[in-house]
Amino acid sequence: MNYVLIETLERAAKRHFLCMVIGGFFLVLLSSPTFARDRSPGFNTVVPESWTPSLDQLKETLKASSKTESQASQQAMNLTSQNLADVCDAQLFILYVKLMQTLDERGRIKLFGEQKRWLDKRAESASASVTSKGGSLAPLEYSAEFSKITEERLVELQKRLQSLHNIQQPKK
């Protein structure tokens, strides 16, 4: 393995660890009896429903720049691809927290375990997708697969969140 691939895998492992720590924190916080007892009526969110950081424009800009960077260095393309993967991962994290807010304690525990397994599988799948072993193209291949898998999970969790909102809101 070359240094670039090892560095990419280390960054992915650090992101994975950070997501698990933050997710664990929210799981503990949201399931804490003290938190449940002390919060005011109607307060059941960590992320306000109306607050959605605008990452879509950044993501579209990164996608567009990756298409127009055909003359860019491999290092620049790798960096753009990594940035796009990071934005996708941030969007997934925000959605994950919003979904956690809608679940009861049992649902949160189940989702946490599911997400942990999914994060492990994502890292394995992204690593397995690298065909340029030892080449400077490896980080680009890794990031592209990482983004693809993350986008698929975004769609899956968005559907689940939407179905929960549809159930919770009585039809008129």
RALIN-V45813 format. One record per helix or strand of 2 or more residues. SS is the DSSP state (H for helix, E for strand). FROM is the first residue (numbers start at 1). LEN is the number of residues. If there is no record, write none. Layout:
<<SS & FROM & LEN> <SS & FROM & LEN>>
This chain:
<<H & 3 & 29> <H & 33 & 6> <H & 56 & 13> <H & 74 & 29> <H & 105 & 24> <H & 138 & 31>>
